[in-house]
Amino acid sequence: MKSEHRILRGPCLTEKANIQLEVDNKVVFKVDSTANKIDIKKAVEKMFDVKVKHVHTANMHGKQKRVGKSTGFTNDWKKAYVTLSEGNISFVDEL
């Protein structure tokens, strides 16, 4: 198993993720594309000392970008929706 810091790349801080955190107690993470649900669950429980109920994953495809005449794509990435049964995780944005 990879270390927890390599599995969890960071939180996904969007409006939709914030609403899901408040309503359904779900936290959204950007994760390693090779990580499976069991690895993600163990990493979240170990790093944040919470109890995980469910883990759902989604593969996000890179968007097409254009700079001048040349076009390309951003990298594909994986997103994990983690439902917490006990505990709470909060991410504070400091400006």
DSSP file (Angstrom, degrees, kcal/mol; ACC not computed):
  #  RESIDUE AA STRUCTURE BP1 BP2  ACC     N-H-->O    O-->H-N    N-H-->O    O-->H-N    TCO  KAPPA ALPHA  PHI   PSI    X-CA   Y-CA   Z-CA
    1    1 A M              0   0    0      0, 0.0     3,-0.1     0, 0.0     2,-0.0   0.000 360.0 360.0 360.0 141.7    0.0    0.0    0.0
    2    2 A K        -     0   0    0      1,-0.1     2,-0.0     2,-0.1     5,-0.0  -0.310 360.0 -87.7 -74.2 164.4    1.2    3.5   -0.8
    3    3 A S    >>  -     0   0    0      1,-0.1     4,-1.5    -2,-0.0     3,-0.8  -0.336  36.8-112.0 -71.1 159.8    1.6    6.1    2.0
    4    4 A E  H 3> S+     0   0    0      1,-0.3     4,-2.4     2,-0.2    -1,-0.1   0.834 115.8  57.5 -62.9 -33.6   -1.5    8.2    2.9
    5    5 A H  H 34 S+     0   0    0      1,-0.2    -1,-0.3     2,-0.2    -3,-0.0   0.755 107.3  47.8 -72.2 -22.9    0.1   11.3    1.6
    6    6 A R  H <4 S+     0   0    0     -3,-0.8    -1,-0.2     1,-0.1    -2,-0.2   0.776 113.0  48.4 -85.2 -27.8    0.6    9.8   -1.9
    7    7 A I  H  < S+     0   0    0     -4,-1.5    25,-2.1     1,-0.2     2,-0.8   0.949 108.9  53.2 -75.9 -50.5   -3.0    8.5   -2.0
    8    8 A L  E  <  +A   31   0A   0     -4,-2.4    23,-0.2    23,-0.2    -1,-0.2  -0.781  61.9 179.5 -90.8 111.1   -4.8   11.7   -1.0
    9    9 A R  E     -     0   0A   0     21,-2.4    22,-0.2    -2,-0.8    -1,-0.2   0.818  58.3 -65.5 -80.4 -32.2   -3.6   14.5   -3.2
   10   10 A G  E     -A   30   0A   0     20,-1.4    20,-3.6     2,-0.0    -1,-0.3  -0.877  59.0 -64.1 160.7 168.8   -5.8   17.2   -1.6
   11   11 A P  E     -A   29   0A   0      0, 0.0     2,-0.8     0, 0.0    18,-0.3  -0.442  38.5-129.1 -77.3 154.2   -9.3   18.3   -0.9
   12   12 A C        -     0   0    0     16,-2.5     2,-1.2    -2,-0.1    16,-0.3  -0.886  25.5-164.9-102.2 100.9  -11.6   19.3   -3.8
   13   13 A L        +     0   0    0     -2,-0.8     2,-0.3     4,-0.1    16,-0.0  -0.702  32.4 132.8 -97.0  89.0  -12.9   22.7   -2.6
   14   14 A T     >  -     0   0    0     -2,-1.2     4,-2.1     1,-0.1     5,-0.2  -0.793  68.4-105.3-126.4 170.3  -15.9   23.6   -4.7
   15   15 A E  H  > S+     0   0    0     -2,-0.3     4,-2.2     1,-0.2     5,-0.2   0.915 121.3  51.0 -62.7 -42.8  -19.4   24.8   -4.0
   16   16 A K  H  > S+     0   0    0      1,-0.2     4,-2.2     2,-0.2    -1,-0.2   0.898 110.0  49.6 -62.4 -40.7  -20.9   21.4   -4.6
   17   17 A A  H  > S+     0   0    0      1,-0.2     4,-1.8     2,-0.2    -1,-0.2   0.885 110.0  51.1 -66.5 -38.4  -18.4   19.7   -2.3
   18   18 A N  H  X S+     0   0    0     -4,-2.1     4,-1.8     2,-0.2    -1,-0.2   0.882 110.2  49.1 -66.2 -38.3  -19.2   22.3    0.5
   19   19 A I  H  X S+     0   0    0     -4,-2.2     4,-2.7     1,-0.2     5,-0.3   0.914 110.8  50.0 -66.5 -42.5  -22.9   21.7    0.2
   20   20 A Q  H  X>S+     0   0    0     -4,-2.2     6,-1.6     1,-0.2     4,-1.5   0.841 108.4  53.7 -65.8 -32.2  -22.4   17.9    0.3
   21   21 A L  H  X5S+     0   0    0     -4,-1.8     4,-0.6     4,-0.3    -1,-0.2   0.910 114.3  40.9 -66.5 -42.0  -20.2   18.3    3.4
   22   22 A E  H  <5S+     0   0    0     -4,-1.8    -2,-0.2     2,-0.1    -1,-0.2   0.904 126.4  31.5 -72.7 -42.1  -23.0   20.3    5.2
   23   23 A V  H  <5S+     0   0    0     -4,-2.7    -3,-0.2    -5,-0.1    -2,-0.2   0.950 135.3  17.4 -85.2 -52.3  -25.9   18.2    4.1
   24   24 A D  H  <5S-     0   0    0     -4,-1.5    -3,-0.2    -5,-0.3    60,-0.1   0.381  95.3-117.1-107.4   2.8  -24.7   14.6    3.7
   25   25 A N     << +     0   0    0     -4,-0.6    59,-2.5    -5,-0.6     2,-0.4   0.897  64.3 149.0  58.9  42.6  -21.4   14.7    5.7
   26   26 A K  E     - B   0  83A   0     -6,-1.6     2,-0.4    57,-0.2    57,-0.2  -0.887  33.1-159.6-108.4 138.8  -19.5   13.8    2.5
   27   27 A V  E     - B   0  82A   0     55,-2.9    55,-3.2    -2,-0.4     2,-0.5  -0.948   8.9-145.7-117.2 138.9  -15.9   15.0    1.9
   28   28 A V  E     - B   0  81A   0     -2,-0.4   -16,-2.5   -16,-0.3     2,-0.3  -0.907  19.7-179.1-110.6 129.2  -14.5   15.2   -1.7
   29   29 A F  E     -AB  11  80A   0     51,-2.4    51,-2.7    -2,-0.5     2,-0.5  -0.922  30.5-128.9-123.8 148.6  -10.8   14.5   -2.3
   30   30 A K  E     -AB  10  79A   0    -20,-3.6   -21,-2.4    -2,-0.3   -20,-1.4  -0.879  44.2-176.0 -87.1 126.9   -8.5   14.4   -5.3
   31   31 A V  E     -AB   8  78A   0     47,-2.3    47,-0.8    -2,-0.5   -23,-0.2  -0.747  32.7 -78.6-125.3 169.0   -6.8   11.0   -5.1
   32   32 A D    >   -     0   0    0    -25,-2.1     3,-1.3    -2,-0.2    -1,-0.1  -0.420  39.6-128.7 -64.6 139.9   -4.1    9.0   -6.9
   33   33 A S  T 3  S+     0   0    0      1,-0.3    -1,-0.1    43,-0.1    46,-0.1   0.686 106.8  50.8 -69.8 -17.1   -5.5    7.5  -10.1
   34   34 A T  T 3  S+     0   0    0     44,-0.1    -1,-0.3     2,-0.1     2,-0.2   0.487  86.6 107.9 -96.5  -3.3   -4.2    4.0   -9.1
   35   35 A A    <   -     0   0    0     -3,-1.3     2,-0.2   -28,-0.1    -4,-0.1  -0.479  56.7-149.6 -76.4 142.9   -5.8    4.0   -5.6
   36   36 A N     >  -     0   0    0     -2,-0.2     4,-2.1     1,-0.0     5,-0.2  -0.516  32.1 -95.1-103.8 178.5   -8.8    1.8   -4.9
   37   37 A K  H  > S+     0   0    0      1,-0.2     4,-2.3     2,-0.2     5,-0.2   0.847 122.3  52.7 -64.8 -35.9  -11.7    2.4   -2.5
   38   38 A I  H  > S+     0   0    0      2,-0.2     4,-2.3     1,-0.2    -1,-0.2   0.920 110.0  48.0 -67.1 -43.8  -10.1    0.3    0.3
   39   39 A D  H  > S+     0   0    0      1,-0.2     4,-2.2     2,-0.2    -2,-0.2   0.907 112.5  49.5 -61.8 -41.8   -6.8    2.3    0.1
   40   40 A I  H  X S+     0   0    0     -4,-2.1     4,-2.4     2,-0.2     5,-0.2   0.912 110.4  50.4 -64.6 -43.0   -8.7    5.6    0.2
   41   41 A K  H  X S+     0   0    0     -4,-2.3     4,-2.3     1,-0.2    -2,-0.2   0.928 112.3  46.2 -61.4 -46.6  -10.8    4.5    3.2
   42   42 A K  H  X S+     0   0    0     -4,-2.3     4,-2.1     1,-0.2    -1,-0.2   0.884 112.4  51.1 -64.4 -38.8   -7.7    3.5    5.2
   43   43 A A  H  X S+     0   0    0     -4,-2.2     4,-2.6     2,-0.2     5,-0.2   0.914 111.8  45.9 -66.3 -43.3   -5.8    6.7    4.3
   44   44 A V  H  X S+     0   0    0     -4,-2.4     4,-2.3     1,-0.2     6,-0.3   0.920 113.5  49.4 -66.3 -43.3   -8.7    9.0    5.3
   45   45 A E  H  X S+     0   0    0     -4,-2.3     4,-1.0    -5,-0.2     5,-0.3   0.884 115.9  43.2 -64.0 -37.9   -9.3    7.1    8.6
   46   46 A K  H  < S+     0   0    0     -4,-2.1    -2,-0.2    -5,-0.2    -1,-0.2   0.907 117.9  42.7 -75.5 -41.9   -5.6    7.2    9.5
   47   47 A M  H  < S+     0   0    0     -4,-2.6    -2,-0.2    -5,-0.2    -3,-0.2   0.891 128.1  25.6 -73.6 -39.4   -4.9   10.8    8.5
   48   48 A F  H  < S-     0   0    0     -4,-2.3    -1,-0.2    -5,-0.2    40,-0.2   0.449  95.7-127.1-109.2  -1.6   -8.0   12.5    9.9
   49   49 A D     <  +     0   0    0     -4,-1.0     2,-0.3    -5,-0.3    -4,-0.2   0.933  64.9 127.5  54.5  52.9   -9.0   10.1   12.7
   50   50 A V        -     0   0    0     -6,-0.3     2,-0.5    -5,-0.3    -1,-0.2  -0.815  63.2-109.5-128.4 169.7  -12.6    9.7   11.6
   51   51 A K  E     -C   86   0A   0     35,-2.0    34,-2.5    -2,-0.3    35,-1.4  -0.918  29.7-147.5-105.4 125.7  -14.8    6.7   10.7
   52   52 A V  E     -C   84   0A   0     -2,-0.5    32,-0.2    32,-0.2     3,-0.1  -0.778  17.8-179.7 -97.7 133.7  -15.6    6.2    7.0
   53   53 A K  E     -     0   0A   0     30,-3.2     2,-0.3    -2,-0.4    31,-0.2   0.882  67.3  -0.4 -94.2 -52.8  -19.0    4.8    6.0
   54   54 A H  E     -C   83   0A   0     29,-1.2    29,-2.4     2,-0.0     2,-0.4  -0.950  52.9-156.4-138.5 155.9  -18.7    4.7    2.1
   55   55 A V  E     -C   82   0A   0     -2,-0.3     2,-0.4    27,-0.2    27,-0.2  -0.984  11.9-178.1-133.6 125.2  -16.3    5.7   -0.6
   56   56 A H  E     -C   81   0A   0     25,-2.6    25,-3.7    -2,-0.4     2,-0.3  -0.968  10.7-159.3-119.7 138.5  -17.4    6.4   -4.1
   57   57 A T  E     -C   80   0A   0     -2,-0.4     2,-0.3    23,-0.2    23,-0.2  -0.847   9.1-171.3-120.0 155.7  -14.9    7.2   -6.9
   58   58 A A  E     -C   79   0A   0     21,-2.6    21,-3.2    -2,-0.3     2,-0.6  -0.989  19.9-136.0-144.5 133.9  -15.1    9.0  -10.2
   59   59 A N  E     -C   78   0A   0     -2,-0.3     2,-0.5    19,-0.2    19,-0.2  -0.817  22.3-154.1 -90.2 122.2  -12.5    9.3  -13.0
   60   60 A M  E     -C   77   0A   0     17,-3.4    17,-2.3    -2,-0.6     2,-0.3  -0.842   8.4-137.6-100.6 129.3  -12.4   12.9  -14.3
   61   61 A H        -     0   0    0     -2,-0.5    15,-0.1    15,-0.2    14,-0.1  -0.611  26.0-104.5 -87.2 145.0  -11.2   13.4  -17.9
   62   62 A G        -     0   0    0     -2,-0.3     2,-0.2    12,-0.2    14,-0.1  -0.322  34.6-120.5 -67.6 148.6   -8.9   16.3  -18.7
   63   63 A K        -     0   0    0     12,-0.2    11,-2.4     1,-0.1     2,-0.4  -0.559  25.0-106.4 -89.2 154.2  -10.3   19.3  -20.5
   64   64 A Q  E     -D   73   0B   0      9,-0.2     2,-0.3    -2,-0.2     9,-0.3  -0.674  40.8-173.2 -80.5 129.3   -9.1   20.6  -23.8
   65   65 A K  E     -D   72   0B   0      7,-3.1     7,-2.6    -2,-0.4     2,-0.4  -0.889   9.4-155.3-122.8 153.7   -7.0   23.7  -23.5
   66   66 A R  E     -D   71   0B   0     -2,-0.3     2,-0.5     5,-0.2     5,-0.2  -0.996  11.8-178.7-134.6 132.4   -5.6   26.0  -26.2
   67   67 A V  E >   -D   70   0B   0      3,-2.4     3,-1.3    -2,-0.4     2,-0.3  -0.940  70.0 -50.6-127.9 106.8   -2.6   28.3  -26.2
   68   68 A G  T 3  S-     0   0    0     -2,-0.5     0, 0.0     1,-0.3     0, 0.0  -0.498 120.4 -20.5  65.9-128.2   -2.3   30.2  -29.4
   69   69 A K  T 3  S+     0   0    0     -2,-0.3    -1,-0.3    -3,-0.1     2,-0.2   0.739 121.2  85.8 -84.2 -24.3   -2.4   27.8  -32.3
   70   70 A S  E <   -D   67   0B   0     -3,-1.3    -3,-2.4    -4,-0.0     2,-0.3  -0.561  58.8-164.7 -85.9 142.5   -1.5   24.7  -30.3
   71   71 A T  E     +D   66   0B   0     -2,-0.2     2,-0.3    -5,-0.2    -5,-0.2  -0.867  16.2 153.3-120.4 156.2   -4.1   22.6  -28.4
   72   72 A G  E     -D   65   0B   0     -7,-2.6    -7,-3.1    -2,-0.3     2,-0.3  -0.921  34.4-103.8-162.7-174.7   -3.7   20.0  -25.8
   73   73 A F  E     -D   64   0B   0     -2,-0.3    -9,-0.2    -9,-0.3     2,-0.1  -0.929  23.6-123.5-125.2 147.8   -5.4   18.4  -22.8
   74   74 A T        -     0   0    0    -11,-2.4   -12,-0.2    -2,-0.3     2,-0.0  -0.418  51.1 -79.7 -77.6 167.1   -5.0   18.8  -19.1
   75   75 A N        -     0   0    0     -2,-0.1   -12,-0.2   -13,-0.1     2,-0.2  -0.337  41.7-115.2 -70.2 147.8   -4.2   15.6  -17.1
   76   76 A D        -     0   0    0    -14,-0.1     2,-0.3   -15,-0.1   -15,-0.2  -0.518  40.7-177.5 -73.1 150.4   -6.9   13.1  -16.2
   77   77 A W  E     - C   0  60A   0    -17,-2.3   -17,-3.4    -2,-0.2     2,-0.4  -0.944  22.4-120.1-148.2 168.2   -7.5   12.7  -12.4
   78   78 A K  E     -BC  31  59A   0    -47,-0.8   -47,-2.3    -2,-0.3     2,-0.4  -0.906  18.2-159.6-118.3 140.6   -9.6   10.7   -9.9
   79   79 A K  E     -BC  30  58A   0    -21,-3.2   -21,-2.6    -2,-0.4     2,-0.5  -0.931   3.3-157.8-119.5 140.5  -12.1   12.1   -7.4
   80   80 A A  E     -BC  29  57A   0    -51,-2.7   -51,-2.4    -2,-0.4     2,-0.7  -0.980   6.4-155.7-123.4 127.7  -13.3   10.3   -4.3
   81   81 A Y  E     -BC  28  56A   0    -25,-3.7   -25,-2.6    -2,-0.5     2,-0.6  -0.903  18.4-165.9 -97.8 113.0  -16.5   11.1   -2.4
   82   82 A V  E     -BC  27  55A   0    -55,-3.2   -55,-2.9    -2,-0.7     2,-0.5  -0.901   7.3-155.4-108.4 118.1  -16.0    9.9    1.2
   83   83 A T  E     -BC  26  54A   0    -29,-2.4   -30,-3.2    -2,-0.6   -29,-1.2  -0.819  13.8-147.5 -92.7 125.5  -19.1    9.6    3.4
   84   84 A L  E     - C   0  52A   0    -59,-2.5   -32,-0.2    -2,-0.5     3,-0.1  -0.753  19.8-177.1 -95.9 137.6  -18.3    9.9    7.1
   85   85 A S  E    S+     0   0A   0    -34,-2.5     2,-0.4    -2,-0.4   -33,-0.2   0.784  77.2  20.1 -97.9 -36.6  -20.2    8.0    9.8
   86   86 A E  E    S+ C   0  51A   0    -35,-1.4   -35,-2.0     2,-0.0    -1,-0.3  -0.990 110.5  15.1-133.0 143.4  -18.4    9.5   12.8
   87   87 A G        -     0   0    0     -2,-0.4     2,-0.3   -37,-0.2   -37,-0.1  -0.218  69.5-108.4  90.0 177.6  -16.3   12.6   13.1
   88   88 A N        -     0   0    0    -40,-0.2     2,-0.4    -2,-0.1   -67,-0.0  -0.995  13.0-154.0-150.2 144.3  -16.0   15.7   10.9
   89   89 A I        -     0   0    0     -2,-0.3     2,-0.4   -68,-0.1    -5,-0.0  -0.984  15.1-174.6-119.8 129.6  -13.4   17.1    8.6
   90   90 A S        -     0   0    0     -2,-0.4     2,-0.5   -63,-0.0    -2,-0.0  -0.988  11.9-157.3-127.1 137.4  -13.2   20.8    7.9
   91   91 A F        -     0   0    0     -2,-0.4     2,-0.5     2,-0.0    -2,-0.0  -0.957  12.5-156.9-112.4 120.8  -11.0   22.6    5.5
   92   92 A V        -     0   0    0     -2,-0.5     2,-0.6     2,-0.0    -2,-0.0  -0.858   5.3-147.6-104.1 127.2  -10.5   26.3    6.3
   93   93 A D        -     0   0    0     -2,-0.5     2,-0.5     2,-0.0    -2,-0.0  -0.835  14.6-166.7 -92.4 119.1   -9.4   28.7    3.5
   94   94 A E              0   0    0     -2,-0.6    -2,-0.0     1,-0.1     0, 0.0  -0.931 360.0 360.0-108.7 127.8   -7.2   31.4    4.8
   95   95 A L              0   0    0     -2,-0.5    -1,-0.1     0, 0.0    -2,-0.0   0.411 360.0 360.0 -96.1 360.0   -6.6   34.4    2.6
